[in-house]
Amino acid sequence: MEFSVTTRAKGLVAPSEATPSGILELSVVDRLPALRCNARTLHVFRHGPAAVEVIREALAKALVPYYPLAGRLRVSDENELQIACTGDGIWVVDASADCTLDDVNYLDDAMSVPYEKLLPPPPPQTDDVDPLVQMQVTQFGCDGFVMGLIFCHSICDGLGAAQFLNAVGEMARGSPAPTTLPEWRRDFLPPSPSVPLPVSFPLPDHQLEPAIIDVSTEEIEKLKREFRQRSGKRCSTFEVVAAALWRRRTEVIALDEETEVKLVFFANCRNLVEPPLPEGFYGNCFFPVTVTATSREVVAKNVFEVVELIKEGKARLTEEFRKWAKKAGAETGPDPFAPPLEYRTLFISEWGRLGFMEVDYGWGNPVHVVPVQGSSVIPVGIVCSQPRPRTGARLMTWCVKKAHLPALPQRFHI
């Protein structure tokens, strides 16, 4: 996929009105070392002439209620991660491409996308602290556009980032204020003791290869019906796809039969906090669900039996989260947010319900939202939506080594 992108303008977009200054504390979950990273995505829109002007104006308005996003990360004297509400703004790049989105099939072939051309180049390093949100709006010749987004994970999870983008969309469409007003509420857990912030994390050298597997709505619905007939229970698209990937990957990587393998996914816990967090909360609030079995057990089960294992893991979530929350302010036991980054552990994430596909800046919802690979060393699968107008699930993975890649697509039959 070859095309050229030219930068036309770049700079900070600050809130359109005066906003509060000062220091805001982050939550125990926000301050997890594993979240000291950026989430990167591409959002593909079929139409939107002069999109960057509309989006810049809407961003400035949305940053008034969402003013912490216009600030910067800082480390306190007590070694705690905080937000300095400076009002400096977010980094926005205006760019243009020398082709139409139709020419590149709306980035359907996510394996060949030149991501570096569509993500914003870094801002000038004046104080070695990046803006919390960085964005590039690339206008294509068809009047469509691609928004390349870099979001600091320490201040928002996927639900929170989508909530902000939907607020920007509402402002772009003329709303005087977001329908859902943002809520900070980072005090929902007791503060944790100060710990040294790691400079870097030791990572394995798995050298994982990317793969994309599309699963049709018809096949997913067929499996859901069969699961209900067998068990009398319902299951979700995520459960079906996650079960199928874990089972096939375990078979493909051919570990010793008694080797313990793990499936890890992160569940939204907003409703498990006491009292539950308000609708407008946009911080990080999730907890890892870990499903463990031997390689032999996972391979021997059919996909429906693996779905049952996932459901059993979900059933333990409430008790495990609340037990951890009571101890979150003390250094006790192993960190559940730091499972071993081993080849036998598969991390899987659900993007279909985050809200990115519902964003509308005035020209309709996106055709496609593409997660950008964060690392080739941690086995990951992301369950998202297929590009419109197709329906069904798209599984984007970086979960097997090169030697195992040829077997993965052919053997992935759910």
C-alpha positions as a printed NumPy array, in Angstrom:
array([[  0.   ,   0.   ,   0.   ],
       [  1.919,   3.015,  -1.305],
       [  0.907,   6.677,  -1.082],
       [  2.447,   9.957,  -0.009],
       [  1.343,  12.164,   2.863],
       [  2.204,  15.859,   3.148],
       [  2.021,  17.809,   6.401],
       [  0.196,  21.116,   5.91 ],
       [  0.148,  22.488,   9.475],
       [  0.721,  21.373,  13.05 ],
       [  0.357,  22.801,  16.507],
       [ -1.346,  22.631,  19.881],
       [ -5.109,  22.97 ,  20.295],
       [ -5.964,  24.436,  23.703],
       [ -9.371,  24.687,  25.408],
       [-11.532,  27.434,  23.884],
       [-12.224,  28.912,  27.333],
       [-10.314,  29.321,  30.572],
       [-10.133,  26.054,  32.518],
       [ -9.101,  25.144,  36.091],
       [ -5.395,  24.85 ,  36.837],
       [ -3.641,  22.786,  39.486],
       [ -2.717,  19.176,  40.129],
       [ -5.077,  16.185,  39.84 ],
       [ -4.356,  12.82 ,  41.425],
       [ -4.632,   9.692,  39.341],
       [ -6.182,   6.461,  40.572],
       [ -4.373,   3.317,  41.67 ],
       [ -5.26 ,   1.737,  38.315],
       [ -4.164,   4.802,  36.29 ],
       [ -0.761,   4.668,  37.973],
       [ -0.06 ,   1.036,  37.1  ],
       [  3.382,   0.77 ,  35.467],
       [  1.872,  -1.343,  32.655],
       [ -0.178,   1.69 ,  31.557],
       [  2.825,   3.956,  31.032],
       [  2.322,   3.636,  27.306],
       [  0.351,   5.105,  24.419],
       [ -2.571,   3.474,  22.604],
       [ -2.489,   4.107,  18.841],
       [ -5.41 ,   3.793,  16.427],
       [ -6.487,   4.814,  12.925],
       [-10.099,   5.953,  12.379],
       [-11.208,   5.853,   8.728],
       [-14.104,   8.079,   7.571],
       [-15.646,   7.871,   4.107],
       [-16.56 ,  11.558,   3.959],
       [-15.526,  14.795,   5.644],
       [-14.355,  17.709,   3.503],
       [-12.073,  20.135,   5.388],
       [-12.374,  17.796,   8.371],
       [ -9.411,  19.152,  10.284],
       [-10.938,  22.636,  10.654],
       [-14.183,  21.218,  12.045],
       [-12.371,  18.807,  14.347],
       [ -9.906,  21.409,  15.665],
       [-12.77 ,  23.738,  16.637],
       [-14.719,  20.885,  18.239],
       [-11.613,  19.715,  20.144],
       [-11.118,  23.184,  21.61 ],
       [-14.715,  23.189,  22.854],
       [-14.61 ,  19.608,  24.187],
       [-11.392,  20.343,  26.094],
       [-13.274,  22.789,  28.306],
       [-15.146,  20.036,  30.223],
       [-12.312,  17.564,  29.494],
       [ -9.616,  20.027,  30.58 ],
       [ -7.347,  17.397,  32.231],
       [ -6.625,  16.033,  28.723],
       [ -5.085,  19.41 ,  27.85 ],
       [ -2.595,  18.996,  30.704],
       [  0.579,  16.98 ,  31.155],
       [  1.764,  13.982,  33.159],
       [  4.08 ,  14.745,  36.065],
       [  5.738,  12.846,  38.908],
       [  5.259,  14.226,  42.41 ],
       [  7.928,  14.564,  45.101],
       [  6.388,  11.412,  46.599],
       [  7.022,   9.601,  43.297],
       [  3.34 ,   9.479,  42.345],
       [  2.032,   9.993,  38.822],
       [ -0.256,  13.036,  38.548],
       [ -1.863,  15.33 ,  35.982],
       [ -0.764,  18.951,  35.874],
       [ -3.724,  20.936,  34.512],
       [ -1.733,  23.383,  32.397],
       [ -4.236,  24.013,  29.607],
       [ -1.396,  23.615,  27.091],
       [ -3.59 ,  21.559,  24.794],
       [ -3.325,  18.521,  22.554],
       [ -1.103,  18.091,  19.493],
       [ -2.901,  18.201,  16.116],
       [ -1.347,  17.685,  12.681],
       [ -3.126,  18.628,   9.438],
       [ -2.035,  16.452,   6.508],
       [ -3.114,  15.415,   3.017],
       [ -2.661,  12.222,   1.004],
       [ -2.07 ,  11.968,  -2.759],
       [ -4.788,   9.37 ,  -3.37 ],
       [ -8.378,   8.548,  -2.512],
       [ -9.488,   6.171,   0.21 ],
       [-11.013,   4.023,  -2.51 ],
       [ -7.513,   3.663,  -3.999],
       [ -6.347,   2.033,  -0.739],
       [ -9.638,   0.186,  -0.132],
       [-10.307,   2.207,   3.023],
       [ -7.298,   0.555,   4.726],
       [ -9.102,  -2.783,   4.708],
       [ -5.77 ,  -4.586,   4.318],
       [ -4.514,  -3.571,   7.738],
       [ -1.387,  -5.717,   7.285],
       [  0.046,  -3.358,   4.665],
       [ -0.956,   0.051,   6.06 ],
       [  1.982,   2.49 ,   6.332],
       [  1.021,   3.448,   9.873],
       [  3.886,   5.88 ,  10.378],
       [  2.497,   8.112,   7.597],
       [ -0.945,   8.392,   9.217],
       [  0.059,   8.778,  12.876],
       [  1.167,  12.226,  14.077],
       [  4.891,  12.948,  14.182],
       [  6.029,  13.888,  17.695],
       [  5.704,  17.499,  18.836],
       [  8.794,  19.613,  19.529],
       [ 10.394,  18.453,  22.787],
       [ 10.381,  21.596,  24.875],
       [ 10.087,  19.94 ,  28.274],
       [ 10.409,  16.198,  27.494],
       [  6.707,  15.726,  28.323],
       [  4.377,  14.778,  25.479],
       [  0.769,  15.959,  25.213],
       [ -1.697,  13.384,  26.555],
       [ -3.496,  13.264,  23.191],
       [ -1.821,  13.512,  19.774],
       [ -3.778,  13.482,  16.522],
       [ -3.198,  13.637,  12.785],
       [ -6.104,  14.288,  10.403],
       [ -5.114,  13.193,   6.891],
       [ -7.446,  14.382,   4.13 ],
       [ -7.716,  12.059,   1.118],
       [ -8.641,  13.065,  -2.437],
       [-12.166,  11.703,  -2.116],
       [-12.961,  14.145,   0.756],
       [-12.665,  11.225,   3.142],
       [-10.137,  11.343,   5.956],
       [ -8.182,   9.22 ,   8.422],
       [ -7.655,  10.287,  12.016],
       [ -4.456,   8.866,  13.467],
       [ -4.721,   8.99 ,  17.258],
       [ -2.176,   8.533,  20.039],
       [ -3.725,   8.47 ,  23.526],
       [ -1.89 ,   8.295,  26.855],
       [ -3.194,   5.119,  28.556],
       [ -2.461,   6.478,  32.048],
       [ -5.398,   8.892,  31.846],
       [ -8.023,   6.92 ,  29.854],
       [ -8.916,   3.362,  29.03 ],
       [-10.563,   2.481,  25.718],
       [-14.05 ,   3.324,  26.97 ],
       [-12.812,   6.683,  28.256],
       [-11.012,   7.564,  25.016],
       [-14.131,   6.699,  22.985],
       [-16.259,   8.794,  25.367],
       [-14.029,  11.812,  24.695],
       [-14.113,  11.316,  20.91 ],
       [-17.906,  11.014,  20.993],
       [-18.022,  14.296,  22.921],
       [-15.845,  15.92 ,  20.227],
       [-18.235,  14.533,  17.633],
       [-21.226,  16.055,  19.413],
       [-19.526,  19.46 ,  19.533],
       [-18.637,  19.164,  15.841],
       [-22.317,  18.559,  15.087],
       [-23.335,  21.727,  16.939],
       [-24.105,  20.515,  20.469],
       [-23.424,  23.175,  23.147],
       [-22.179,  20.507,  25.583],
       [-21.562,  16.747,  25.633],
       [-24.59 ,  14.59 ,  26.37 ],
       [-22.52 ,  12.711,  28.946],
       [-20.582,  15.113,  31.141],
       [-17.12 ,  13.887,  32.166],
       [-16.486,  12.76 ,  35.743],
       [-12.96 ,  12.623,  37.183],
       [-13.592,  10.391,  40.253],
       [-10.058,   8.946,  40.464],
       [-10.464,   8.385,  44.219],
       [-12.578,   5.222,  43.875],
       [ -9.814,   3.089,  45.436],
       [ -7.562,   3.859,  48.423],
       [ -4.198,   5.357,  47.42 ],
       [ -1.331,   2.934,  47.021],
       [  2.081,   3.376,  48.654],
       [  4.676,   5.228,  46.608],
       [  6.819,   2.912,  44.538],
       [  9.69 ,   3.642,  42.152],
       [  8.437,   4.272,  38.629],
       [ 10.242,   1.903,  36.264],
       [ 12.249,   3.407,  33.454],
       [ 11.682,   0.368,  31.243],
       [ 10.203,  -3.114,  31.399],
       [ 12.098,  -6.315,  30.655],
       [ 10.335,  -7.856,  27.672],
       [ 10.737, -11.279,  26.093],
       [ 12.056, -11.64 ,  22.568],
       [  9.197, -13.597,  20.998],
       [  9.327, -11.787,  17.598],
       [  5.639, -12.368,  16.953],
       [  4.093, -12.19 ,  13.502],
       [  0.846, -10.348,  12.633],
       [ -2.243, -12.044,  11.237],
       [ -5.822, -10.997,  10.468],
       [ -8.788, -13.384,  10.558],
       [-12.297, -12.243,   9.597],
       [-15.242, -14.204,  10.978],
       [-18.673, -13.719,   9.407],
       [-21.793, -12.811,  11.336],
       [-23.445, -15.991,  10.031],
       [-20.735, -18.216,  11.475],
       [-20.736, -16.389,  14.813],
       [-24.533, -16.595,  15.123],
       [-24.469, -20.283,  14.214],
       [-22.009, -20.978,  17.03 ],
       [-23.995, -18.899,  19.504],
       [-27.135, -20.899,  18.676],
       [-25.312, -24.192,  19.079],
       [-23.83 , -23.103,  22.408],
       [-27.297, -22.15 ,  23.66 ],
       [-28.733, -25.49 ,  22.523],
       [-25.942, -27.37 ,  24.303],
       [-25.853, -25.366,  27.543],
       [-29.107, -23.413,  27.791],
       [-26.971, -20.253,  28.174],
       [-26.073, -17.348,  25.932],
       [-22.546, -16.435,  24.902],
       [-21.038, -13.32 ,  23.341],
       [-19.104, -12.802,  20.113],
       [-16.014, -12.065,  22.184],
       [-16.33 , -15.342,  24.103],
       [-16.7  , -17.396,  20.923],
       [-13.797, -15.739,  19.083],
       [-11.519, -15.702,  22.144],
       [-12.218, -19.385,  22.822],
       [-11.519, -20.36 ,  19.222],
       [ -8.273, -18.383,  19.05 ],
       [ -6.966, -19.691,  22.372],
       [ -7.754, -23.294,  21.467],
       [ -6.225, -23.127,  17.958],
       [ -3.177, -21.136,  19.068],
       [ -2.51 , -23.631,  21.866],
       [ -2.692, -26.433,  19.332],
       [ -0.465, -24.623,  16.828],
       [  2.365, -23.729,  19.223],
       [  2.563, -27.398,  20.307],
       [  3.732, -27.085,  23.899],
       [  4.237, -30.051,  26.19 ],
       [  0.79 , -31.414,  27.071],
       [  1.164, -30.669,  30.787],
       [  2.399, -27.098,  30.268],
       [  0.089, -24.594,  31.939],
       [ -1.307, -22.075,  29.443],
       [ -3.166, -18.869,  30.255],
       [ -5.748, -16.675,  28.561],
       [ -5.851, -13.122,  29.974],
       [ -8.381, -10.389,  29.187],
       [ -9.303,  -7.184,  30.984],
       [-12.888,  -6.646,  32.146],
       [-14.591,  -3.291,  32.753],
       [-15.214,  -2.911,  36.503],
       [-17.054,   0.425,  36.656],
       [-20.151,  -1.266,  38.083],
       [-18.159,  -3.291,  40.617],
       [-16.872,  -0.226,  42.463],
       [-18.868,   0.621,  45.584],
       [-20.728,   2.863,  44.871],
       [-20.614,   2.263,  41.093],
       [-18.732,   4.866,  39.064],
       [-20.88 ,   7.462,  37.268],
       [-21.61 ,   7.194,  33.564],
       [-19.215,  10.028,  32.698],
       [-16.141,   8.439,  34.31 ],
       [-13.373,   8.257,  31.703],
       [-10.378,   6.881,  33.579],
       [ -8.992,   3.374,  33.783],
       [-11.174,   0.893,  35.647],
       [-10.633,  -2.717,  34.686],
       [ -9.272,  -5.931,  36.127],
       [ -7.548,  -8.924,  34.514],
       [ -9.484, -12.156,  34.139],
       [ -7.073, -15.092,  33.9  ],
       [ -8.164, -18.504,  32.646],
       [ -5.669, -21.307,  33.256],
       [ -5.511, -24.903,  32.002],
       [ -2.958, -27.362,  30.687],
       [ -2.154, -27.372,  26.993],
       [ -3.658, -30.855,  26.744],
       [ -6.944, -29.727,  28.339],
       [ -7.391, -26.726,  26.031],
       [ -6.63 , -28.664,  22.838],
       [ -8.855, -31.595,  23.85 ],
       [-11.895, -29.388,  24.43 ],
       [-14.182, -28.172,  21.668],
       [-14.817, -24.459,  21.257],
       [-17.995, -24.598,  23.369],
       [-16.165, -26.179,  26.302],
       [-13.5  , -23.465,  26.078],
       [-16.269, -20.836,  26.137],
       [-17.381, -22.428,  29.432],
       [-13.846, -21.965,  30.821],
       [-13.998, -18.277,  29.888],
       [-17.414, -17.897,  31.511],
       [-16.085, -19.506,  34.689],
       [-13.269, -16.952,  34.719],
       [-15.76 , -14.117,  34.295],
       [-17.868, -15.496,  37.147],
       [-14.886, -15.066,  39.49 ],
       [-14.37 , -11.426,  38.487],
       [-16.566,  -9.71 ,  41.095],
       [-15.036, -11.522,  44.049],
       [-11.452, -11.215,  42.778],
       [-11.774,  -7.505,  41.946],
       [-13.339,  -6.581,  45.272],
       [-10.77 ,  -8.649,  47.165],
       [ -7.968,  -6.832,  45.296],
       [ -9.654,  -3.425,  45.743],
       [ -9.672,  -3.833,  49.533],
       [ -5.913,  -4.395,  49.47 ],
       [ -5.108,  -1.912,  46.701],
       [ -3.635,   0.58 ,  49.148],
       [ -1.15 ,  -1.902,  50.555],
       [  1.745,  -3.854,  49.097],
       [  0.449,  -7.396,  49.502],
       [  0.969, -10.378,  47.265],
       [  1.696, -10.589,  43.528],
       [  0.436,  -7.894,  41.179],
       [ -2.562,  -9.292,  39.233],
       [ -1.957,  -6.655,  36.551],
       [  1.461,  -8.098,  35.764],
       [  0.894, -11.683,  34.56 ],
       [  3.975, -13.371,  33.084],
       [  4.765, -12.212,  29.551],
       [  5.486, -15.716,  28.357],
       [  4.752, -17.378,  25.042],
       [  2.271, -19.671,  26.783],
       [  0.165, -16.645,  27.873],
       [ -2.266, -15.112,  25.358],
       [ -3.7  , -11.648,  25.983],
       [ -6.945, -10.835,  24.204],
       [ -8.891,  -7.591,  24.094],
       [-12.417,  -6.676,  22.986],
       [-12.757,  -3.451,  20.991],
       [-16.202,  -3.941,  19.491],
       [-18.073,  -2.352,  22.404],
       [-15.751,   0.534,  23.261],
       [-17.719,   3.109,  21.242],
       [-15.168,   4.096,  18.561],
       [-17.461,   2.925,  15.741],
       [-20.241,   5.263,  16.977],
       [-18.207,   8.497,  16.694],
       [-19.65 ,  11.03 ,  14.205],
       [-18.04 ,  14.403,  13.408],
       [-20.917,  15.389,  11.161],
       [-20.443,  13.064,   8.188],
       [-21.39 ,   9.688,   9.629],
       [-19.68 ,   6.909,  11.549],
       [-16.25 ,   5.526,  10.633],
       [-15.885,   2.834,   8.008],
       [-13.059,   1.213,   9.93 ],
       [-11.112,   1.564,  13.181],
       [ -7.665,  -0.015,  13.064],
       [ -5.7  ,  -0.804,  16.23 ],
       [ -1.991,  -0.242,  15.647],
       [  0.372,  -2.934,  16.868],
       [  1.987,  -1.891,  20.108],
       [  4.537,  -4.659,  20.476],
       [  5.755,  -7.735,  18.644],
       [  6.892,  -9.383,  21.865],
       [  3.634,  -9.853,  23.833],
       [  1.152, -12.438,  22.434],
       [ -2.003, -10.42 ,  21.763],
       [ -5.311, -10.766,  19.931],
       [ -7.765,  -7.884,  19.417],
       [-11.407,  -8.625,  18.62 ],
       [-12.886,  -5.715,  16.675],
       [-15.421,  -5.047,  13.918],
       [-14.932,  -5.761,  10.242],
       [-14.787,  -2.67 ,   7.987],
       [-18.225,  -1.41 ,   6.994],
       [-20.43 ,  -2.3  ,   5.195],
       [-19.399,  -5.837,   6.152],
       [-20.561,  -7.205,   9.473],
       [-18.948,  -9.763,  11.708],
       [-15.757,  -9.796,  13.76 ],
       [-12.185,  -9.093,  12.766],
       [ -9.455, -10.699,  14.832],
       [ -6.131,  -8.873,  14.625],
       [ -3.345, -10.858,  16.24 ],
       [  0.333, -10.726,  17.077],
       [  0.403, -14.021,  18.899],
       [  2.606, -16.601,  17.163],
       [  6.228, -16.864,  16.091],
       [  7.123, -17.029,  12.411],
       [  7.474, -20.817,  12.463],
       [  3.891, -21.179,  13.729],
       [  2.241, -18.532,  11.51 ],
       [  1.463, -20.711,   8.433],
       [ -0.633, -23.061,  10.55 ],
       [ -2.703, -20.396,  12.287],
       [ -5.105, -19.175,   9.548],
       [ -5.635, -22.624,   8.017],
       [ -6.345, -24.231,  11.353],
       [ -8.561, -21.45 ,  12.704],
       [-12.019, -22.869,  11.989],
       [-14.664, -21.857,  14.509]])
